[in-house]
Amino acid sequence: MNARDVMSEPVVTVHPDTPTREIARLLLDKHISAVPVVDNDGAAVGIVSEGDLIRPERAARAARGQSWLEILAEGEPIAPELVAWLHSQHHTARAVMSAPAITVGEDTELGEIARVLVTHRIKRVPVVRDGRVIGIVARDDLLRALAASKADL
């Protein structure tokens, strides 16, 4: 099996100039955790995940050794600076995206996709054809394929 067999499509994408607030709303509305950032030609230039949207807290989180979920679970207030940053319309995908985009082709074997995810410590990878994003493969897509193949044995 390869990327073509398991990728999610059509893939939701954003432009580098898309405001972060709009990206956050898109992730929530579409029930997804990340979007590829594409240029005017549809080529992947980066990816914005939920984690990228909370970037201002990364340094503080690292200093405390806690994730933002742990902070919320423990009832600690979210830093006012983070709330202000999240509500700002002045930040764009370009400012927060992880770049460059790590991509795979539609013929890439699932084992290779798994290696890419592990090697780059990422959770999903855009699938490209002729330089344009045509789908996305996430870890759960690989798990579904594994579960389906085991069921056929």
DSSP file (Angstrom, degrees, kcal/mol; ACC not computed):
  #  RESIDUE AA STRUCTURE BP1 BP2  ACC     N-H-->O    O-->H-N    N-H-->O    O-->H-N    TCO  KAPPA ALPHA  PHI   PSI    X-CA   Y-CA   Z-CA
    1    1 A M              0   0    0      0, 0.0   109,-1.8     0, 0.0   110,-0.3   0.000 360.0 360.0 360.0 153.3    0.0    0.0    0.0
    2    2 A N  B >>  -A  109   0A   0    107,-0.3     3,-1.3   108,-0.1     4,-0.8  -0.764 360.0 -80.5-135.5-178.3    1.1    3.6   -0.6
    3    3 A A  H >> S+     0   0    0    105,-2.2     4,-2.4   102,-0.3     3,-1.1   0.865 122.7  60.4 -53.5 -42.5    0.1    7.1    0.2
    4    4 A R  H 34 S+     0   0    0    102,-2.3    -1,-0.3     1,-0.3   103,-0.1   0.837 102.3  54.2 -55.3 -35.2   -2.6    7.2   -2.5
    5    5 A D  H <4 S+     0   0    0     -3,-1.3    -1,-0.3   101,-0.2    -2,-0.2   0.724 122.5  22.8 -75.0 -22.9   -4.4    4.3   -0.8
    6    6 A V  H << S+     0   0    0     -3,-1.1    -2,-0.2    -4,-0.8    -1,-0.2   0.526  88.8 119.6-123.3  -8.9   -4.7    5.9    2.7
    7    7 A M     <  -     0   0    0     -4,-2.4     2,-0.4    -5,-0.2   130,-0.2  -0.219  61.6-121.3 -66.1 150.3   -4.5    9.7    2.3
    8    8 A S  B     -B  136   0B   0    128,-3.1   128,-1.4     2,-0.0    -1,-0.1  -0.755  41.2-136.9 -86.8 135.0   -7.3   12.0    3.3
    9    9 A E  S    S+     0   0    0     -2,-0.4     2,-0.1     1,-0.2   126,-0.1  -0.985  71.2  33.5-151.9 153.3   -8.6   14.1    0.5
   10   10 A P  S    S-     0   0    0      0, 0.0     2,-0.3     0, 0.0    -1,-0.2   0.615  84.2-145.6 -69.3 151.2   -9.5   16.7   -0.4
   11   11 A V        -     0   0    0     -2,-0.1     2,-0.4   123,-0.1    -2,-0.1  -0.691   7.3-127.5 -90.7 138.5   -7.0   18.3    1.9
   12   12 A V        +     0   0    0     -2,-0.3     2,-0.3    22,-0.2    22,-0.0  -0.721  37.5 177.6 -82.3 128.8   -7.8   21.6    3.6
   13   13 A T        -     0   0    0     -2,-0.4     2,-0.3    22,-0.2    24,-0.2  -0.846  17.5-153.5-128.8 165.3   -5.0   24.1    3.0
   14   14 A V  B     -e   37   0C   0     22,-2.1    24,-2.9    -2,-0.3    34,-0.0  -0.916  21.0-115.6-133.3 163.4   -4.2   27.8    3.9
   15   15 A H    >   -     0   0    0     -2,-0.3     3,-2.2    22,-0.2    78,-0.4  -0.625  34.0-108.5 -92.4 154.7   -2.1   30.5    2.3
   16   16 A P  T 3  S+     0   0    0      0, 0.0    78,-2.5     0, 0.0    79,-0.3   0.768 119.5  54.5 -55.5 -25.6    1.0   31.9    4.1
   17   17 A D  T 3  S+     0   0    0     76,-0.2     3,-0.0    75,-0.2     0, 0.0   0.378  77.0 122.3 -91.5   5.1   -1.0   35.2    4.7
   18   18 A T  S <  S-     0   0    0     -3,-2.2    75,-2.0     1,-0.1    76,-0.1  -0.515  70.3-113.5 -68.4 128.3   -4.0   33.5    6.4
   19   19 A P  B  >  -H   92   0D   0      0, 0.0     4,-1.9     0, 0.0     3,-0.4  -0.317  16.6-125.7 -62.8 144.6   -4.4   35.0    9.9
   20   20 A T  H  > S+     0   0    0     71,-2.4     4,-2.7     1,-0.2     5,-0.2   0.841 110.4  58.7 -61.3 -33.8   -3.8   32.6   12.7
   21   21 A R  H  > S+     0   0    0     70,-0.4     4,-1.9    67,-0.4    -1,-0.2   0.902 106.3  48.3 -62.8 -39.7   -7.2   33.3   14.2
   22   22 A E  H  > S+     0   0    0     -3,-0.4     4,-2.3     2,-0.2    -1,-0.2   0.868 110.5  51.7 -66.8 -37.3   -8.8   32.1   10.9
   23   23 A I  H  X S+     0   0    0     -4,-1.9     4,-2.7     2,-0.2    -2,-0.2   0.928 108.0  51.4 -64.7 -44.7   -6.6   29.0   11.0
   24   24 A A  H  X S+     0   0    0     -4,-2.7     4,-2.1     1,-0.2    -2,-0.2   0.915 111.3  47.7 -58.3 -43.9   -7.7   28.2   14.5
   25   25 A R  H  X S+     0   0    0     -4,-1.9     4,-3.0     1,-0.2    -1,-0.2   0.905 111.0  51.6 -64.6 -41.4  -11.4   28.5   13.5
   26   26 A L  H  X S+     0   0    0     -4,-2.3     4,-2.5     2,-0.2    -2,-0.2   0.917 108.6  50.4 -61.9 -45.3  -10.8   26.3   10.5
   27   27 A L  H  X>S+     0   0    0     -4,-2.7     5,-1.9     1,-0.2     4,-0.7   0.915 114.8  44.2 -59.4 -43.4   -9.1   23.6   12.6
   28   28 A L  H ><5S+     0   0    0     -4,-2.1     3,-0.5    -5,-0.2    -2,-0.2   0.937 115.0  47.0 -67.2 -46.8  -12.1   23.6   15.0
   29   29 A D  H 3<5S+     0   0    0     -4,-3.0    -2,-0.2     1,-0.2    -1,-0.2   0.860 118.7  40.2 -64.6 -36.5  -14.8   23.7   12.3
   30   30 A K  H 3<5S-     0   0    0     -4,-2.5    -1,-0.2    -5,-0.2    -2,-0.2   0.492 104.7-126.3 -92.4  -4.2  -13.2   20.9   10.2
   31   31 A H  T <<5 +     0   0    0     -4,-0.7     2,-0.3    -3,-0.5    -3,-0.2   0.927  66.2 129.7  57.2  47.3  -12.2   18.8   13.2
   32   32 A I      < -     0   0    0     -5,-1.9    -1,-0.2    -6,-0.2    -2,-0.1  -0.836  56.8-143.8-125.6 165.0   -8.6   18.6   12.1
   33   33 A S  S    S+     0   0    0     -2,-0.3    17,-2.0     1,-0.2     2,-0.3   0.449  76.9  12.8-111.7  -1.4   -5.4   19.3   13.9
   34   34 A A  E     - F   0  49C   0     15,-0.2    15,-0.3    16,-0.1    -1,-0.2  -0.984  55.0-152.4-165.5 159.9   -3.2   20.8   11.2
   35   35 A V  E     - F   0  48C   0     13,-2.5    13,-2.8    -2,-0.3   -22,-0.2  -0.999  25.0-118.9-139.1 137.6   -3.3   22.3    7.7
   36   36 A P  E     - F   0  47C   0      0, 0.0   -22,-2.1     0, 0.0     2,-0.6  -0.484  25.2-134.2 -67.9 145.4   -0.6   22.5    5.0
   37   37 A V  E     -eF  14  46C   0      9,-2.8     8,-3.3   -24,-0.2     9,-1.3  -0.916  29.5-171.9-101.3 123.7    0.4   26.0    4.0
   38   38 A V  E     - F   0  44C   0    -24,-2.9     6,-0.2    -2,-0.6    94,-0.0  -0.878  17.6-129.5-121.5 149.9    0.6   26.3    0.3
   39   39 A D    >   -     0   0    0      4,-2.3     3,-2.0    -2,-0.3    -1,-0.1  -0.135  49.5 -79.5 -81.7-174.1    1.8   29.0   -2.1
   40   40 A N  T 3  S+     0   0    0      1,-0.3    -1,-0.1     2,-0.1   -25,-0.0   0.713 132.2  53.0 -63.4 -19.8   -0.2   30.4   -5.0
   41   41 A D  T 3  S-     0   0    0      2,-0.1    -1,-0.3    90,-0.1     3,-0.1   0.409 119.8-106.7 -94.7   1.6    0.7   27.4   -7.1
   42   42 A G  S <  S+     0   0    0     -3,-2.0    91,-2.4     1,-0.3     2,-0.3   0.581  71.7 143.5  85.1   9.9   -0.5   24.9   -4.5
   43   43 A A        -     0   0    0     89,-0.2    -4,-2.3     1,-0.1    -1,-0.3  -0.666  56.2-111.2 -84.9 138.3    3.0   23.8   -3.4
   44   44 A A  E     +F   38   0C   0     87,-0.4    -6,-0.3    -2,-0.3    57,-0.2  -0.506  40.5 166.6 -70.3 128.3    3.5   23.1    0.2
   45   45 A V  E     -     0   0C   0     -8,-3.3     2,-0.3     1,-0.3    -7,-0.2   0.496  65.5 -33.4-114.9 -12.5    5.7   25.6    2.0
   46   46 A G  E     -F   37   0C   0     -9,-1.3    -9,-2.8    54,-0.2    -1,-0.3  -0.968  56.6-111.5 179.5-171.6    4.9   24.6    5.6
   47   47 A I  E     -FG  36  98C   0     51,-1.6    51,-3.0   -11,-0.3     2,-0.5  -0.991  12.9-150.4-147.4 142.4    2.3   23.3    7.9
   48   48 A V  E     +F   35   0C   0    -13,-2.8   -13,-2.5    -2,-0.3     2,-0.2  -0.969  21.3 178.8-116.5 122.4    0.4   24.8   10.8
   49   49 A S  E  >  -F   34   0C   0     -2,-0.5     4,-1.4   -15,-0.3   -15,-0.2  -0.653  47.1 -99.0-112.0 171.7   -0.7   22.5   13.6
   50   50 A E  H  > S+     0   0    0    -17,-2.0     4,-0.7     1,-0.2     3,-0.4   0.904 125.7  55.5 -54.9 -40.7   -2.5   23.2   16.9
   51   51 A G  H >4 S+     0   0    0    -18,-0.2     3,-0.8     1,-0.2    -1,-0.2   0.871 102.7  54.5 -61.1 -38.0    0.9   23.2   18.6
   52   52 A D  H >4 S+     0   0    0      1,-0.2     3,-1.3    -3,-0.2    -1,-0.2   0.823 101.5  59.7 -65.5 -30.1    2.2   25.9   16.2
   53   53 A L  H 3< S+     0   0    0     -4,-1.4    -1,-0.2    -3,-0.4    -2,-0.2   0.696 105.0  48.6 -73.8 -17.2   -0.7   28.1   17.2
   54   54 A I  T X< S+     0   0    0     -3,-0.8     3,-1.9    -4,-0.7     4,-0.4   0.099  74.5 126.9-106.1  23.4    0.3   28.0   20.8
   55   55 A R  G X   +     0   0    0     -3,-1.3     3,-2.2     1,-0.3     4,-0.5   0.807  58.7  67.7 -49.2 -41.2    3.9   28.9   20.0
   56   56 A P  G 3  S+     0   0    0      0, 0.0     4,-0.4     0, 0.0    -1,-0.3   0.782 101.0  50.9 -57.8 -22.8    4.2   31.9   22.4
   57   57 A E  G <> S+     0   0    0     -3,-1.9     4,-3.0     1,-0.2     5,-0.3   0.586  84.7  90.4 -89.2  -8.7    3.9   29.5   25.3
   58   58 A R  H <> S+     0   0    0     -3,-2.2     4,-2.7    -4,-0.4     5,-0.2   0.904  87.8  46.2 -56.7 -46.9    6.6   27.1   24.2
   59   59 A A  H  > S+     0   0    0     -4,-0.5     4,-2.0    -3,-0.2    -1,-0.2   0.930 116.3  44.7 -64.0 -44.7    9.5   28.8   26.0
   60   60 A A  H  > S+     0   0    0     -4,-0.4     4,-1.9     2,-0.2    -1,-0.2   0.902 113.5  51.0 -65.5 -40.0    7.6   29.1   29.2
   61   61 A R  H  X>S+     0   0    0     -4,-3.0     4,-2.2     1,-0.2     5,-1.4   0.915 109.2  50.5 -63.4 -43.5    6.3   25.5   28.9
   62   62 A A  H  <5S+     0   0    0     -4,-2.7    -1,-0.2    -5,-0.3    -2,-0.2   0.896 109.0  52.1 -62.4 -39.2    9.8   24.2   28.4
   63   63 A A  H  <5S+     0   0    0     -4,-2.0    -1,-0.2     1,-0.2    -2,-0.2   0.877 118.0  36.8 -64.9 -36.9   11.0   26.1   31.4
   64   64 A R  H  <5S-     0   0    0     -4,-1.9    -2,-0.2     2,-0.2    -1,-0.2   0.653 102.8-131.7 -88.4 -17.5    8.3   24.6   33.6
   65   65 A G  T  <5 +     0   0    0     -4,-2.2     2,-0.3     1,-0.3    -3,-0.2   0.767  67.2 118.8  71.8  24.4    8.4   21.2   31.9
   66   66 A Q      < -     0   0    0     -5,-1.4    -1,-0.3    -6,-0.2     2,-0.2  -0.908  60.6-128.7-123.2 150.3    4.7   21.2   31.5
   67   67 A S     >  -     0   0    0     -2,-0.3     4,-2.0    -3,-0.1     5,-0.1  -0.545  30.6-111.8 -87.9 162.7    2.4   21.0   28.5
   68   68 A W  H  > S+     0   0    0      1,-0.2     4,-2.2     2,-0.2     5,-0.2   0.821 119.8  57.0 -64.7 -29.1   -0.4   23.5   28.0
   69   69 A L  H  > S+     0   0    0      2,-0.2     4,-2.8     1,-0.2    -1,-0.2   0.899 105.6  49.8 -67.6 -39.5   -2.9   20.6   28.5
   70   70 A E  H  > S+     0   0    0      2,-0.2     4,-2.2     1,-0.2     6,-0.2   0.906 109.0  52.8 -63.1 -40.6   -1.3   19.9   31.9
   71   71 A I  H  <>S+     0   0    0     -4,-2.0     5,-2.0     1,-0.2     4,-0.2   0.937 112.7  43.5 -60.5 -47.0   -1.6   23.5   32.8
   72   72 A L  H ><5S+     0   0    0     -4,-2.2     3,-1.5     1,-0.2    -2,-0.2   0.913 112.1  53.4 -64.5 -42.2   -5.3   23.6   32.0
   73   73 A A  H 3<5S+     0   0    0     -4,-2.8    -1,-0.2     1,-0.3    -2,-0.2   0.842 107.5  51.6 -62.4 -33.7   -5.9   20.2   33.7
   74   74 A E  T 3<5S-     0   0    0     -4,-2.2    -1,-0.3    -5,-0.2    -2,-0.2   0.460 116.9-115.0 -83.8  -0.1   -4.3   21.6   36.9
   75   75 A G  T < 5 +     0   0    0     -3,-1.5    -3,-0.2     1,-0.3    -2,-0.1   0.602  62.9 150.5  80.5  10.8   -6.5   24.6   36.8
   76   76 A E      < -     0   0    0     -5,-2.0    -1,-0.3    -6,-0.2     2,-0.1  -0.515  50.4-108.8 -74.5 145.1   -3.7   27.1   36.3
   77   77 A P        -     0   0    0      0, 0.0     2,-0.3     0, 0.0    -1,-0.1  -0.420  30.3-111.5 -72.0 148.8   -4.7   30.2   34.3
   78   78 A I        -     0   0    0      1,-0.1     5,-0.1    -2,-0.1   -10,-0.0  -0.618  45.0 -94.6 -77.9 139.3   -3.4   30.7   30.8
   79   79 A A    >>  -     0   0    0     -2,-0.3     4,-1.8     1,-0.1     3,-0.7  -0.264  26.0-131.6 -56.4 133.9   -0.9   33.5   30.5
   80   80 A P  H 3> S+     0   0    0      0, 0.0     4,-2.6     0, 0.0     5,-0.2   0.822 107.1  60.4 -56.8 -31.9   -2.6   36.8   29.5
   81   81 A E  H 3> S+     0   0    0      2,-0.2     4,-2.4     1,-0.2     5,-0.1   0.893 104.6  48.8 -63.9 -38.6    0.2   37.2   26.8
   82   82 A L  H <> S+     0   0    0     -3,-0.7     4,-2.7     2,-0.2    -1,-0.2   0.926 111.4  48.7 -66.8 -44.4   -0.9   34.0   25.2
   83   83 A V  H  X S+     0   0    0     -4,-1.8     4,-1.7     1,-0.2    -2,-0.2   0.929 113.0  47.8 -60.6 -45.4   -4.6   34.9   25.2
   84   84 A A  H  X S+     0   0    0     -4,-2.6     4,-0.7     1,-0.2    -1,-0.2   0.905 112.4  49.5 -62.0 -41.7   -3.7   38.4   23.7
   85   85 A W  H >< S+     0   0    0     -4,-2.4     3,-0.9     1,-0.2    -2,-0.2   0.917 109.3  51.3 -64.4 -43.1   -1.5   36.7   21.0
   86   86 A L  H 3< S+     0   0    0     -4,-2.7    -1,-0.2     1,-0.2    -2,-0.2   0.833 111.0  48.6 -63.9 -32.3   -4.2   34.2   20.1
   87   87 A H  H 3< S+     0   0    0     -4,-1.7    -1,-0.2    -5,-0.2    -2,-0.2   0.561  88.0 109.3 -85.3  -7.7   -6.7   37.0   19.6
   88   88 A S    <<  -     0   0    0     -3,-0.9     3,-0.4    -4,-0.7   -67,-0.4  -0.447  55.4-158.1 -70.6 139.4   -4.5   39.2   17.5
   89   89 A Q  S    S+     0   0    0      1,-0.2    -1,-0.1    -2,-0.1   -67,-0.1   0.382  80.8  80.0 -91.7   1.2   -5.3   39.5   13.8
   90   90 A H  S    S+     0   0    0     -5,-0.1     2,-0.4   -71,-0.1    -1,-0.2   0.530  72.8  85.7 -91.8  -5.7   -1.7   40.4   13.0
   91   91 A H        -     0   0    0     -3,-0.4   -71,-2.4    -6,-0.2   -70,-0.4  -0.765  58.5-170.4 -98.7 143.0   -0.2   37.0   13.0
   92   92 A T  B >>  -H   19   0D   0     -2,-0.4     4,-1.0   -73,-0.3     3,-1.0  -0.742  41.0 -97.3-125.2 171.3   -0.3   34.8    9.9
   93   93 A A  H >> S+     0   0    0    -75,-2.0     4,-2.6   -78,-0.4     3,-0.8   0.888 121.3  61.8 -53.5 -41.1    0.5   31.2    8.9
   94   94 A R  H 34 S+     0   0    0    -78,-2.5    -1,-0.3     1,-0.2   -77,-0.1   0.839 102.5  51.1 -56.1 -35.4    3.9   32.4    7.7
   95   95 A A  H <4 S+     0   0    0     -3,-1.0    -1,-0.2   -79,-0.3    -2,-0.2   0.761 123.6  25.1 -76.5 -25.6    4.8   33.5   11.3
   96   96 A V  H << S+     0   0    0     -4,-1.0   -47,-0.2    -3,-0.8    -2,-0.2   0.576  90.3 115.6-117.1 -12.2    3.9   30.3   13.0
   97   97 A M     <  -     0   0    0     -4,-2.6     2,-0.6    -5,-0.2   -49,-0.2  -0.200  66.1-120.0 -66.2 150.9    4.2   27.5   10.4
   98   98 A S  B     -G   47   0C   0    -51,-3.0   -51,-1.6     2,-0.0    -1,-0.1  -0.807  50.3-126.6 -84.4 126.4    6.7   24.7   10.7
   99   99 A A  S    S+     0   0    0     -2,-0.6     2,-0.2   -53,-0.2   -53,-0.1  -0.973  71.0  31.6-143.2 153.8    8.8   25.0    7.6
  100  100 A P  S    S-     0   0    0      0, 0.0     2,-0.2     0, 0.0   -54,-0.2   0.591  86.1-119.4 -74.9 164.2   10.0   23.7    5.2
  101  101 A A        -     0   0    0    -57,-0.2     2,-0.6    -2,-0.2    -2,-0.1  -0.508  16.0-141.1 -70.4 133.1    7.2   21.3    4.6
  102  102 A I        +     0   0    0     -2,-0.2     2,-0.3    18,-0.0   -57,-0.0  -0.871  34.6 175.4 -91.2 124.2    8.1   17.6    4.7
  103  103 A T        -     0   0    0     -2,-0.6     2,-0.3    22,-0.2    24,-0.2  -0.829  22.5-154.8-129.3 165.4    6.2   15.9    1.9
  104  104 A V  E     -c  127   0B   0     22,-2.1    24,-2.7    -2,-0.3     2,-0.1  -0.935  24.7-112.1-132.7 160.0    5.8   12.5    0.3
  105  105 A G  E >   -c  128   0B   0     -2,-0.3     3,-1.6    22,-0.2  -102,-0.3  -0.472  32.7-107.6 -86.1 164.7    4.7   11.5   -3.2
  106  106 A E  T 3  S+     0   0    0     22,-0.9  -102,-2.3     1,-0.3  -101,-0.2   0.697 119.0  53.7 -67.5 -18.2    1.5    9.6   -3.8
  107  107 A D  T 3  S+     0   0    0   -104,-0.2    -1,-0.3  -105,-0.1     2,-0.2   0.397  77.5 126.2 -94.8   2.1    3.4    6.4   -4.6
  108  108 A T    <   -     0   0    0     -3,-1.6  -105,-2.2  -106,-0.1  -104,-0.1  -0.432  64.7-118.2 -65.5 129.0    5.4    6.5   -1.3
  109  109 A E  B  >  -A    2   0A   0   -107,-0.2     4,-2.1    -2,-0.2     3,-0.3  -0.298  18.4-118.0 -66.1 150.3    5.0    3.1    0.5
  110  110 A L  H  > S+     0   0    0   -109,-1.8     4,-2.6     1,-0.2     5,-0.2   0.854 113.5  57.1 -61.3 -36.3    3.4    3.2    4.0
  111  111 A G  H  > S+     0   0    0   -110,-0.3     4,-1.9     1,-0.2    -1,-0.2   0.897 107.9  47.6 -61.0 -39.4    6.6    1.9    5.6
  112  112 A E  H  > S+     0   0    0     -3,-0.3     4,-2.4     2,-0.2    -2,-0.2   0.886 109.5  53.1 -68.5 -38.7    8.5    4.8    4.2
  113  113 A I  H  X S+     0   0    0     -4,-2.1     4,-2.5     1,-0.2    -2,-0.2   0.926 108.1  51.0 -61.7 -43.4    5.8    7.3    5.4
  114  114 A A  H  X S+     0   0    0     -4,-2.6     4,-2.4     1,-0.2    -1,-0.2   0.910 109.6  50.4 -59.6 -42.0    6.1    5.8    8.9
  115  115 A R  H  X S+     0   0    0     -4,-1.9     4,-3.1     2,-0.2     5,-0.2   0.898 109.5  51.0 -63.0 -40.3    9.9    6.3    8.8
  116  116 A V  H  X S+     0   0    0     -4,-2.4     4,-2.4     2,-0.2     6,-0.2   0.929 110.6  48.7 -62.6 -44.9    9.4    9.9    7.7
  117  117 A L  H  X>S+     0   0    0     -4,-2.5     5,-2.1     1,-0.2     4,-0.6   0.927 116.9  41.5 -61.2 -45.6    7.0   10.6   10.5
  118  118 A V  H ><5S+     0   0    0     -4,-2.4     3,-0.6     3,-0.2    -2,-0.2   0.938 115.0  49.6 -68.7 -47.4    9.3    9.1   13.1
  119  119 A T  H 3<5S+     0   0    0     -4,-3.1    -2,-0.2     1,-0.2    -1,-0.2   0.899 120.4  35.4 -59.5 -43.2   12.5   10.6   11.7
  120  120 A H  H 3<5S-     0   0    0     -4,-2.4    -1,-0.2    -5,-0.2    -2,-0.2   0.447 105.0-126.6 -93.5  -0.3   11.1   14.1   11.5
  121  121 A R  T <<5 +     0   0    0     -4,-0.6     2,-0.3    -3,-0.6    -3,-0.2   0.930  62.1 138.7  54.3  50.0    9.0   13.7   14.7
  122  122 A I      < -     0   0    0     -5,-2.1    -1,-0.2    -6,-0.2    -2,-0.1  -0.797  53.3-144.6-121.5 165.2    5.9   14.8   12.9
  123  123 A K  S    S+     0   0    0     -2,-0.3    16,-1.9     1,-0.2     2,-0.3   0.551  79.7  16.2-106.8 -11.9    2.3   13.6   13.0
  124  124 A R  E     - D   0 138B   0     14,-0.2    14,-0.3    15,-0.1    -1,-0.2  -0.980  59.1-153.4-157.3 160.1    1.2   14.0    9.4
  125  125 A V  E     - D   0 137B   0     12,-2.4    12,-2.5    -2,-0.3   -22,-0.2  -0.981  21.8-122.4-144.1 128.8    2.7   14.6    6.0
  126  126 A P  E     - D   0 136B   0      0, 0.0   -22,-2.1     0, 0.0     2,-0.5  -0.406  24.0-136.3 -66.3 145.7    1.2   16.3    2.9
  127  127 A V  E     -cD 104 135B   0      8,-2.7     7,-3.2   -24,-0.2     8,-1.3  -0.904  24.0-162.9-104.9 130.7    1.1   14.1   -0.2
  128  128 A V  E     -cD 105 133B   0    -24,-2.7   -22,-0.9    -2,-0.5     2,-0.4  -0.866  18.5-172.5-120.1 149.7    2.1   15.9   -3.4
  129  129 A R  E >  S- D   0 132B   0      3,-2.4     3,-2.1    -2,-0.3   -24,-0.0  -0.987  84.2  -9.5-134.7 126.7    1.7   15.2   -7.2
  130  130 A D  T 3  S-     0   0    0     -2,-0.4     3,-0.1     1,-0.3    -1,-0.1   0.853 131.0 -56.0  52.0  37.6    3.6   17.5   -9.6
  131  131 A G  T 3  S+     0   0    0      1,-0.2     2,-0.4   -88,-0.0   -87,-0.4   0.386 115.5 111.7  82.1  -4.5    4.6   19.7   -6.7
  132  132 A R  E <  S- D   0 129B   0     -3,-2.1    -3,-2.4   -89,-0.2     2,-0.4  -0.832  73.5-112.1-108.0 142.7    1.0   20.4   -5.6
  133  133 A V  E     + D   0 128B   0    -91,-2.4    -5,-0.2    -2,-0.4  -122,-0.1  -0.553  41.3 162.8 -71.3 125.7   -0.7   19.1   -2.4
  134  134 A I  E     -     0   0B   0     -7,-3.2     2,-0.3    -2,-0.4    -6,-0.2   0.482  61.8 -16.4-120.8  -9.2   -3.3   16.5   -3.2
  135  135 A G  E     - D   0 127B   0     -8,-1.3    -8,-2.7  -125,-0.1     2,-0.3  -0.961  57.6-119.8-172.9-175.5   -3.8   14.8    0.2
  136  136 A I  E     -BD   8 126B   0   -128,-1.4  -128,-3.1    -2,-0.3     2,-0.5  -0.992   9.6-153.3-147.5 140.6   -2.5   14.3    3.6
  137  137 A V  E     - D   0 125B   0    -12,-2.5   -12,-2.4    -2,-0.3     2,-0.2  -0.973  19.0-177.1-116.7 122.6   -1.4   11.1    5.5
  138  138 A A  E >>  - D   0 124B   0     -2,-0.5     4,-1.5   -14,-0.3     3,-0.7  -0.648  43.1 -99.0-110.5 169.9   -1.6   11.2    9.3
  139  139 A R  H 3> S+     0   0    0    -16,-1.9     4,-2.2     1,-0.3     5,-0.2   0.878 122.6  56.4 -57.2 -38.8   -0.7    8.7   11.9
  140  140 A D  H 3> S+     0   0    0      1,-0.2     4,-2.4     2,-0.2    -1,-0.3   0.824 101.5  57.2 -67.1 -27.8   -4.3    7.5   12.3
  141  141 A D  H <> S+     0   0    0     -3,-0.7     4,-1.9     2,-0.2    -1,-0.2   0.904 108.2  47.4 -64.7 -40.2   -4.4    6.8    8.5
  142  142 A L  H  X S+     0   0    0     -4,-1.5     4,-2.3     2,-0.2    -2,-0.2   0.896 111.3  50.7 -67.2 -39.9   -1.5    4.5    9.0
  143  143 A L  H  X S+     0   0    0     -4,-2.2     4,-2.9     2,-0.2     5,-0.2   0.906 108.9  51.4 -64.3 -41.3   -3.1    2.8   12.0
  144  144 A R  H  X S+     0   0    0     -4,-2.4     4,-2.5     2,-0.2    -1,-0.2   0.915 110.8  48.6 -60.4 -42.7   -6.4    2.3   10.0
  145  145 A A  H  X S+     0   0    0     -4,-1.9     4,-2.3     2,-0.2    -2,-0.2   0.903 112.4  48.5 -64.7 -41.0   -4.4    0.7    7.2
  146  146 A L  H  X S+     0   0    0     -4,-2.3     4,-2.0     2,-0.2    -2,-0.2   0.929 112.4  47.8 -64.4 -45.5   -2.6   -1.6    9.7
  147  147 A A  H  X S+     0   0    0     -4,-2.9     4,-1.8     1,-0.2    -2,-0.2   0.902 112.6  49.3 -62.8 -41.1   -5.8   -2.6   11.4
  148  148 A A  H  X S+     0   0    0     -4,-2.5     4,-1.1     1,-0.2    -1,-0.2   0.892 110.8  49.7 -66.5 -39.0   -7.5   -3.3    8.0
  149  149 A S  H  < S+     0   0    0     -4,-2.3     4,-0.3     1,-0.2    -1,-0.2   0.858 110.6  49.9 -70.0 -33.3   -4.5   -5.4    6.9
  150  150 A K  H >< S+     0   0    0     -4,-2.0     3,-1.0     1,-0.2    -1,-0.2   0.841 106.3  56.3 -71.0 -33.7   -4.5   -7.4   10.1
  151  151 A A  H 3< S+     0   0    0     -4,-1.8    -1,-0.2     1,-0.2    -2,-0.2   0.797 103.2  55.9 -68.4 -27.4   -8.3   -8.0    9.8
  152  152 A D  T 3<        0   0    0     -4,-1.1    -1,-0.2     1,-0.2    -2,-0.2   0.581 360.0 360.0 -80.9  -9.2   -7.7   -9.6    6.3
  153  153 A L    <         0   0    0     -3,-1.0    -1,-0.2    -4,-0.3    -2,-0.1   0.488 360.0 360.0 -75.0 360.0   -5.2  -12.2    7.6
